[in-house]
């Protein structure tokens, strides 16, 4: 039986690109919960993208 190395070979490549995510440009971090808060521009940009790409 031959070994299937396809999965092992492609595990290193990333599937998603997070550079354009709304949280990529973090403006503030909440003190207690340490939740990142994106800038207003990034939130509006993400909402516009979601509204445009709805099915």
Residue pairs with C-beta under 8 A, 6 or more apart in sequence:
18 24
21 46
22 38
22 42
22 43
22 45
22 46
23 36
23 38
23 42
24 38
24 42
25 38
25 39
25 41
25 42
26 36
26 37
26 38
27 37
27 38
27 39
28 36
28 37
29 35
29 36
29 37
30 37
38 46
